[in-house]
Amino acid sequence: MSKAVMIQGTGSDVGKSLLVAGLCRAAVQRGIRVAPFKPQNMSNNAAVTADGGEIGRAQALQALAAHLAPHTDMNPVLLKPESEQGAQVIVQGRRVGTQLARDFGKNKPSLIKPVLESFRRLKAQYELVIVEGAGSPAEINLRQGDIANMGFASEAEVPVILAGDINKGGVIAQIVGTQAVLSAKDNAHIKAFIVNKFRGNAALFDDGLLAIEQMTRWPSLGVVPWFFDACKLPAEDAPELTADNGGKLKIAVPLLSRIANFDDFDPLAAEPDVSLVMVAPGTPLPADAQLIILPGSKSTIADLAFFRAQGWDVDITAHIRRGGHVLGICGGYQMLGASISDPSRIEGSEQSANGLGFLNVQTLMKPEKRVQLTQACDPISGATVTGYEIHLGETIGPDCARSWLQIDEAAHGAASANGRIRGCYLHGLFTSDAYRAAFLKNFNVVSTLSYDADVDSTLDALAAHLEQHLDIEQLLGIAH
């Protein structure tokens, strides 16, 4: 008989995604057929499934932990913020439009049907489904029509384990306070709690655990120490600011306001001889960077204006004049061109903008979204590049004749006459070890990193970490 259990958090960034990933790998190692599930996610860091759908990056990592291919049922509702007020809505992998936050709140009840459909399909296929909540159930102002936390747990009749983050401080208030604001019906779903991200001697928190247990009448499943290797796993919520680590090659990536799929850079950050610097708004692009990479964006024209507002257009012009290299990926590729047209206002209120003008190409936004896994080839090195495309625009122009990748023997991307400025739509290209090594060789960097293997071994280490510090037998016993 299939079972399920849900990890909810006392707030955002308490470590729910990592807990679910580690529990999925621990379950696999126990011989349990397990699948991850998140009813509703909000992230511009999306993954592409084999059937051309989109899910949150965290669910793709959790699928990897469960030794599964990512599937749209694992994250049936994905919100991709396009502005401060609105987001693109993805349902069961497909874009259904853009909604303002106030309208989404009204329309949430209609989404419980596809959410439950996806959940029940997973339950029919696997012995255990481990569900991740979103944000916190304590946001009781969002309880009506909720599909992400207690609304889902109630509809699907799934028991809940509440996770708190002691690293932020106030974990006793986090957990006890959550119980205090929830209704008796919602509290009845919570069967235990976890204290996550502890630093130091966990025995020093014994009295704190006892206090939480006495005040809530919920049992503790354990205190999980800080998992220091988490930085080796793809992140979803927000890219971390990074500083120069003295690596032979310095790469600068400007943090756009709507940056998307920033995990493109994780394999580069893992390279010992690479110094990947994520440049914060208001900070100049470093003059000693050999390479600047313009990342993907959920709202290209808006982020192009943001880029210019930081003065980065001046910095990148000076960088190119000094002989520096530039790479644009997806939205960053579009920005490097001569113009961007969005006549239907698909991504925002502006219909057109002049690009940075470093590539002789033009982009036209179209309603049809290209979402697919893609395998390309680097004709110079012969390396295979496995990645994915996820974009609305079509880019054409003279510099496309100098493509530097091939997909099914067709040209892909564009390059300047001197080859120092390039762009493409292919996300995940640096995950391919052979291609990354060939790319870095151009900058006199030798790569011996096996990125995917390192991620997989880190998931094993995470599972062992949870096995050591959590009562997983009790957790599995809670599932039903």
C-alpha positions as CSV (number, residue, x, y, z in Angstrom):
1,M,0.0,0.0,0.0
2,S,1.4,3.4,-1.0
3,K,2.1,5.9,1.7
4,A,2.9,9.6,1.9
5,V,4.4,12.1,4.4
6,M,4.8,15.9,4.1
7,I,7.6,18.1,5.3
8,Q,6.4,21.6,6.0
9,G,8.5,24.5,7.4
10,T,8.1,27.2,9.9
11,G,9.2,29.6,7.2
12,S,11.0,29.9,3.9
13,D,14.6,28.6,3.6
14,V,14.4,26.3,6.6
15,G,15.9,23.5,4.5
16,K,12.7,21.7,3.4
17,S,14.0,21.0,-0.1
18,L,17.3,19.5,1.1
19,L,15.5,17.4,3.8
20,V,13.2,15.9,1.1
21,A,16.2,15.2,-1.2
22,G,18.1,13.5,1.6
23,L,15.0,11.5,2.7
24,C,14.4,10.4,-0.9
25,R,18.0,9.0,-1.2
26,A,17.7,7.4,2.3
27,A,14.5,5.7,1.3
28,V,16.0,4.4,-2.0
29,Q,19.0,3.0,0.0
30,R,16.4,1.2,2.2
31,G,14.9,-0.4,-0.9
32,I,11.8,1.8,-1.0
33,R,10.4,3.0,-4.3
34,V,10.0,6.7,-3.5
35,A,9.1,9.8,-5.4
36,P,9.2,13.5,-4.4
37,F,6.2,15.9,-4.8
38,K,5.7,19.6,-4.3
39,P,2.1,20.9,-4.9
40,Q,3.1,24.5,-5.6
41,N,6.5,26.0,-6.1
42,M,7.7,29.5,-6.9
43,S,11.0,29.8,-8.7
44,N,12.6,31.1,-11.9
45,N,15.1,28.2,-11.6
46,A,13.2,25.6,-13.6
47,A,14.1,22.1,-14.9
48,V,12.8,20.6,-18.0
49,T,11.2,17.1,-18.1
50,A,11.5,14.5,-20.9
51,D,8.0,15.3,-22.2
52,G,8.8,19.0,-22.5
53,G,7.4,20.3,-19.3
54,E,8.7,22.5,-16.5
55,I,9.1,21.8,-12.8
56,G,11.1,23.5,-10.0
57,R,14.8,22.8,-9.9
58,A,14.5,21.4,-6.4
59,Q,12.1,18.7,-7.5
60,A,14.6,17.7,-10.3
61,L,17.3,17.3,-7.7
62,Q,14.9,15.3,-5.5
63,A,14.1,13.1,-8.4
64,L,17.8,12.5,-8.9
65,A,18.0,11.6,-5.2
66,A,15.2,9.0,-5.8
67,H,17.0,7.7,-8.9
68,L,14.1,8.9,-11.1
69,A,13.8,11.1,-14.2
70,P,12.1,14.4,-13.4
71,H,8.3,14.4,-14.2
72,T,5.8,17.1,-14.3
73,D,3.6,15.3,-11.7
74,M,6.4,16.0,-9.2
75,N,5.5,19.7,-9.2
76,P,2.1,20.4,-10.8
77,V,2.0,24.1,-10.1
78,L,5.0,26.3,-10.7
79,L,5.0,30.1,-10.5
80,K,7.7,32.0,-12.2
81,P,7.8,35.6,-11.1
82,E,7.9,38.2,-14.0
83,S,7.4,41.3,-11.9
84,E,6.7,42.4,-8.3
85,Q,3.0,41.9,-9.0
86,G,2.7,39.0,-11.3
87,A,4.0,35.6,-12.3
88,Q,3.9,33.1,-15.1
89,V,1.7,30.1,-14.1
90,I,2.8,26.6,-15.1
91,V,0.3,23.8,-14.5
92,Q,1.4,20.2,-14.9
93,G,4.4,21.4,-16.9
94,R,2.6,23.7,-19.3
95,R,2.4,27.5,-19.4
96,V,-1.2,28.6,-18.9
97,G,-0.6,32.4,-18.8
98,T,0.5,35.2,-16.5
99,Q,-1.5,36.3,-13.4
100,L,-1.3,39.1,-10.9
101,A,-0.8,38.0,-7.4
102,R,-4.2,39.1,-6.3
103,D,-5.8,37.2,-9.2
104,F,-3.8,34.0,-8.4
105,G,-5.1,34.1,-4.9
106,K,-8.7,34.1,-6.2
107,N,-7.9,31.3,-8.7
108,K,-6.0,29.0,-6.4
109,P,-9.0,26.8,-5.5
110,S,-9.2,25.7,-9.2
111,L,-5.7,24.3,-9.1
112,I,-6.3,21.8,-6.3
113,K,-7.8,19.4,-8.9
114,P,-4.6,19.1,-11.1
115,V,-2.5,19.0,-7.9
116,L,-4.5,16.0,-6.5
117,E,-4.4,14.3,-9.9
118,S,-0.6,14.5,-10.1
119,F,-0.3,13.4,-6.4
120,R,-2.5,10.4,-6.9
121,R,-0.7,9.3,-10.0
122,L,2.5,9.3,-8.1
123,K,1.0,7.4,-5.2
124,A,-0.3,4.8,-7.7
125,Q,3.3,4.2,-9.0
126,Y,5.5,4.4,-5.9
127,E,5.5,2.9,-2.4
128,L,6.2,6.3,-0.7
129,V,5.7,9.9,-1.8
130,I,7.6,12.5,0.2
131,V,5.9,15.9,-0.1
132,E,7.5,19.3,0.3
133,G,5.4,22.3,1.5
134,A,6.0,25.9,0.4
135,G,6.8,28.8,2.7
136,S,5.0,28.2,6.0
137,P,1.5,27.0,7.1
138,A,1.7,29.8,9.7
139,E,0.8,32.3,7.0
140,I,-2.8,31.9,7.9
141,N,-3.8,34.8,5.8
142,L,-3.2,32.5,2.8
143,R,-5.0,29.5,4.3
144,Q,-8.2,29.9,2.3
145,G,-7.8,28.1,-1.0
146,D,-4.3,27.0,0.0
147,I,-2.8,24.2,-2.1
148,A,0.8,24.4,-0.9
149,N,0.6,23.4,2.8
150,M,-2.3,22.6,5.1
151,G,-4.9,22.9,2.3
152,F,-3.1,20.2,0.4
153,A,-2.4,18.1,3.5
154,S,-6.1,18.2,4.4
155,E,-7.4,17.4,0.9
156,A,-4.9,14.5,0.4
157,E,-5.0,13.3,4.0
158,V,-1.2,13.4,4.4
159,P,0.5,13.6,7.8
160,V,2.9,16.5,8.3
161,I,6.3,16.9,9.9
162,L,7.2,20.5,10.8
163,A,10.8,21.6,10.3
164,G,12.3,24.7,12.0
165,D,15.6,26.5,11.3
166,I,17.7,27.0,14.4
167,N,20.4,28.8,12.5
168,K,18.2,31.8,12.2
169,G,17.5,31.8,15.9
170,G,14.2,31.6,17.7
171,V,13.4,28.0,16.7
172,I,11.3,27.4,19.8
173,A,9.1,30.3,18.9
174,Q,9.0,29.2,15.3
175,I,7.6,25.8,16.2
176,V,5.4,26.7,19.2
177,G,4.2,29.8,17.4
178,T,3.1,27.8,14.4
179,Q,1.0,25.6,16.5
180,A,-0.5,28.6,18.3
181,V,-1.8,30.2,15.0
182,L,-3.0,27.1,13.3
183,S,-6.6,25.8,13.7
184,A,-7.1,22.7,15.7
185,K,-8.0,20.8,12.5
186,D,-4.7,21.8,10.8
187,N,-2.6,21.1,13.9
188,A,-4.0,17.6,13.9
189,H,-2.1,16.9,10.7
190,I,1.2,17.6,12.4
191,K,2.7,14.4,13.9
192,A,6.3,15.5,14.8
193,F,8.9,18.1,14.3
194,I,12.5,18.5,13.2
195,V,15.1,21.1,14.2
196,N,17.3,21.8,11.2
197,K,20.6,23.6,10.5
198,F,22.2,23.2,14.0
199,R,25.8,24.4,14.5
200,G,27.8,23.2,17.4
201,N,27.1,20.6,20.1
202,A,23.5,19.5,19.7
203,A,23.3,18.3,23.3
204,L,23.2,21.9,24.3
205,F,19.7,22.1,22.8
206,D,18.3,19.2,24.8
207,D,16.4,21.5,27.1
208,G,15.1,23.4,24.1
209,L,13.8,20.1,22.6
210,L,12.1,19.2,25.8
211,A,10.4,22.6,26.0
212,I,9.1,22.3,22.5
213,E,7.8,18.8,23.2
214,Q,6.1,19.8,26.4
215,M,4.4,22.9,24.8
216,T,3.3,21.3,21.6
217,R,2.9,17.6,22.6
218,W,4.6,16.8,19.3
219,P,7.6,14.3,19.4
220,S,11.0,15.4,18.1
221,L,12.5,13.4,15.2
222,G,15.9,14.9,15.9
223,V,18.2,17.8,15.5
224,V,20.0,17.9,12.2
225,P,23.4,19.6,12.2
226,W,24.4,22.0,9.4
227,F,25.2,20.0,6.2
228,F,28.3,21.8,5.0
229,D,28.3,20.1,1.6
230,A,25.0,21.6,0.6
231,C,26.9,24.1,-1.5
232,K,27.8,21.2,-3.8
233,L,24.1,20.7,-4.7
234,P,22.1,22.8,-7.2
235,A,20.4,25.7,-5.4
236,E,16.9,26.8,-6.3
237,D,15.7,29.8,-4.2
238,A,18.4,32.5,-4.7
239,P,21.9,32.6,-6.0
240,E,24.5,33.3,-3.2
241,L,26.8,36.2,-3.5
242,T,30.3,34.9,-4.1
243,A,33.7,36.6,-3.8
244,D,37.0,36.1,-5.6
245,N,38.7,33.0,-4.3
246,G,41.9,33.6,-6.2
247,G,41.2,31.1,-9.0
248,K,43.2,31.3,-12.2
249,L,40.2,32.3,-14.2
250,K,37.8,35.0,-12.9
251,I,34.3,34.8,-14.2
252,A,31.8,37.6,-13.4
253,V,28.0,37.0,-13.4
254,P,25.7,40.0,-12.8
255,L,22.8,39.3,-10.5
256,L,19.8,40.4,-12.6
257,S,16.6,41.3,-10.8
258,R,14.8,38.4,-12.5
259,I,17.7,36.1,-12.9
260,A,16.6,32.6,-14.1
261,N,18.3,29.2,-14.1
262,F,21.3,30.4,-12.3
263,D,22.3,26.8,-11.5
264,D,23.9,27.0,-15.0
265,F,27.0,28.3,-13.1
266,D,27.2,25.7,-10.3
267,P,29.7,23.5,-12.3
268,L,31.9,26.5,-12.9
269,A,31.8,27.4,-9.2
270,A,32.9,23.9,-8.3
271,E,36.1,24.2,-10.4
272,P,39.1,24.7,-8.2
273,D,40.9,27.0,-10.6
274,V,37.8,29.1,-11.4
275,S,36.8,32.1,-9.3
276,L,33.1,32.7,-10.0
277,V,32.0,36.1,-8.8
278,M,28.2,36.8,-8.6
279,V,28.1,40.5,-8.8
280,A,25.5,42.3,-6.6
281,P,23.4,45.2,-7.9
282,G,25.1,48.5,-7.4
283,T,28.5,46.9,-7.6
284,P,30.8,47.3,-10.7
285,L,31.6,44.3,-12.8
286,P,35.2,43.5,-11.8
287,A,37.7,44.9,-14.2
288,D,40.1,41.9,-13.9
289,A,37.5,39.3,-14.9
290,Q,38.5,37.5,-18.1
291,L,34.9,36.3,-18.8
292,I,31.5,37.9,-18.1
293,I,28.5,35.7,-18.4
294,L,25.0,37.3,-18.8
295,P,22.6,34.8,-17.3
296,G,19.0,33.9,-18.1
297,S,16.2,36.2,-17.2
298,K,12.4,35.8,-16.7
299,S,11.8,39.3,-18.1
300,T,14.5,40.2,-20.6
301,I,13.6,43.7,-21.5
302,A,13.0,44.7,-17.8
303,D,16.3,43.1,-16.8
304,L,18.1,44.9,-19.6
305,A,16.9,48.2,-18.2
306,F,18.0,47.0,-14.8
307,F,21.4,46.0,-16.2
308,R,21.9,49.5,-17.6
309,A,20.7,51.1,-14.3
310,Q,23.6,49.5,-12.5
311,G,26.1,50.9,-15.0
312,W,27.0,47.4,-16.1
313,D,26.6,48.4,-19.8
314,V,29.5,50.8,-19.3
315,D,31.5,48.1,-17.5
316,I,31.0,45.4,-20.1
317,T,31.9,47.8,-22.9
318,A,35.2,48.6,-21.2
319,H,35.7,44.8,-20.6
320,I,35.3,44.1,-24.3
321,R,37.6,47.0,-25.2
322,R,40.2,45.4,-23.0
323,G,39.9,42.1,-24.9
324,G,37.6,40.3,-22.5
325,H,35.3,37.6,-23.4
326,V,31.4,37.6,-23.0
327,L,28.9,34.8,-23.0
328,G,25.1,35.2,-22.9
329,I,22.8,32.4,-22.0
330,C,19.1,32.6,-23.0
331,G,17.9,36.0,-21.8
332,G,21.5,37.1,-21.6
333,Y,22.0,36.1,-25.2
334,Q,19.0,38.2,-26.2
335,M,20.4,41.2,-24.3
336,L,23.7,41.0,-26.3
337,G,21.8,41.6,-29.5
338,A,20.8,44.7,-31.4
339,S,17.1,44.7,-30.4
340,I,14.4,42.8,-28.5
341,S,10.8,43.0,-29.6
342,D,7.8,41.9,-27.5
343,P,4.8,43.2,-29.5
344,S,2.3,41.1,-27.5
345,R,3.8,42.2,-24.2
346,I,4.3,38.6,-23.2
347,E,7.0,39.3,-20.6
348,G,6.1,42.8,-19.5
349,S,4.7,46.2,-20.3
350,E,7.5,47.2,-22.8
351,Q,7.1,46.3,-26.4
352,S,10.7,46.8,-27.5
353,A,14.1,47.8,-26.5
354,N,17.5,48.3,-27.9
355,G,19.9,45.6,-26.9
356,L,23.5,46.0,-25.9
357,G,24.6,45.7,-29.5
358,F,27.5,43.4,-29.1
359,L,26.0,40.7,-31.4
360,N,24.4,41.5,-34.7
361,V,21.2,39.6,-34.0
362,Q,17.6,40.5,-33.2
363,T,15.1,38.8,-30.9
364,L,11.3,38.6,-31.4
365,M,9.2,37.3,-28.5
366,K,6.5,34.8,-29.5
367,P,3.7,33.2,-27.5
368,E,4.9,29.7,-28.3
369,K,7.4,28.6,-25.6
370,R,10.2,26.3,-26.5
371,V,10.7,23.8,-23.6
372,Q,12.8,20.7,-24.3
373,L,15.8,18.6,-23.3
374,T,18.5,19.2,-25.9
375,Q,21.7,17.5,-26.9
376,A,24.2,19.6,-28.8
377,C,27.7,19.2,-30.1
378,D,30.8,21.5,-29.9
379,P,32.2,21.0,-33.4
380,I,35.7,22.3,-32.4
381,S,36.3,19.9,-29.5
382,G,33.8,17.2,-30.6
383,A,32.4,17.3,-27.0
384,T,28.7,16.4,-26.5
385,V,26.7,19.0,-24.6
386,T,23.6,17.9,-22.8
387,G,21.3,20.6,-21.6
388,Y,17.8,22.1,-22.1
389,E,16.0,25.0,-23.8
390,I,13.3,27.0,-22.0
391,H,12.5,30.3,-23.8
392,L,9.9,32.3,-25.6
393,G,12.0,34.3,-28.1
394,E,13.5,33.6,-31.5
395,T,16.8,35.1,-32.4
396,I,18.1,35.7,-35.9
397,G,20.7,37.8,-37.6
398,P,24.1,37.8,-39.4
399,D,26.1,36.6,-36.3
400,C,24.0,33.4,-36.2
401,A,26.1,32.4,-39.3
402,R,29.0,32.0,-36.8
403,S,27.2,29.5,-34.6
404,W,29.5,27.7,-32.1
405,L,27.2,24.8,-31.2
406,Q,25.2,22.3,-33.3
407,I,21.9,20.7,-32.5
408,D,20.9,17.8,-34.8
409,E,23.6,19.1,-37.2
410,A,21.8,22.5,-37.3
411,A,23.6,25.7,-36.2
412,H,22.8,27.1,-32.8
413,G,23.8,30.3,-31.1
414,A,25.8,33.3,-32.4
415,A,29.3,34.7,-32.2
416,S,31.1,38.0,-33.0
417,A,33.6,38.1,-35.8
418,N,36.5,37.8,-33.4
419,G,34.8,35.0,-31.4
420,R,35.1,36.7,-28.1
421,I,31.4,37.4,-27.7
422,R,29.0,34.5,-27.9
423,G,25.4,33.7,-27.1
424,C,23.1,30.6,-27.0
425,Y,19.8,29.4,-25.7
426,L,21.2,26.2,-24.1
427,H,21.0,26.0,-20.4
428,G,23.1,23.4,-18.4
429,L,25.9,23.4,-21.0
430,F,28.6,23.5,-18.3
431,T,27.2,20.3,-16.6
432,S,28.8,18.3,-19.4
433,D,32.3,17.5,-18.1
434,A,33.9,17.1,-21.6
435,Y,32.5,20.4,-22.9
436,R,33.3,22.3,-19.7
437,A,36.9,21.1,-19.9
438,A,37.1,22.1,-23.5
439,F,35.7,25.5,-22.8
440,L,38.0,26.2,-19.8
441,K,41.0,25.1,-21.8
442,N,40.6,28.2,-23.9
443,F,41.4,30.1,-20.7
444,N,44.4,27.9,-19.8
445,V,42.4,26.1,-17.1
446,V,42.6,22.3,-16.8
447,S,39.4,20.7,-15.5
448,T,39.3,17.2,-14.0
449,L,36.0,17.7,-12.2
450,S,33.2,15.0,-12.6
451,Y,30.3,17.3,-11.7
452,D,27.4,14.9,-11.9
453,A,29.3,12.2,-10.0
454,D,30.1,14.8,-7.3
455,V,26.4,15.7,-7.0
456,D,25.4,12.1,-6.7
457,S,28.0,11.3,-4.0
458,T,26.9,14.5,-2.1
459,L,23.3,13.1,-2.1
460,D,24.7,9.9,-0.6
461,A,26.4,11.9,2.1
462,L,23.2,13.9,2.8
463,A,21.3,10.7,3.2
464,A,23.9,9.3,5.7
465,H,23.8,12.7,7.5
466,L,20.0,12.4,8.0
467,E,20.2,8.7,8.9
468,Q,22.7,9.6,11.7
469,H,20.7,12.5,13.2
470,L,17.0,11.8,12.5
471,D,14.8,9.0,13.7
472,I,13.9,7.9,10.1
473,E,12.2,4.7,11.3
474,Q,9.7,6.9,13.3
475,L,9.4,9.2,10.3
476,L,8.5,6.3,8.0
477,G,6.1,5.0,10.6
478,I,4.3,8.4,10.5
479,A,3.7,8.1,6.7
480,H,0.4,6.7,5.7
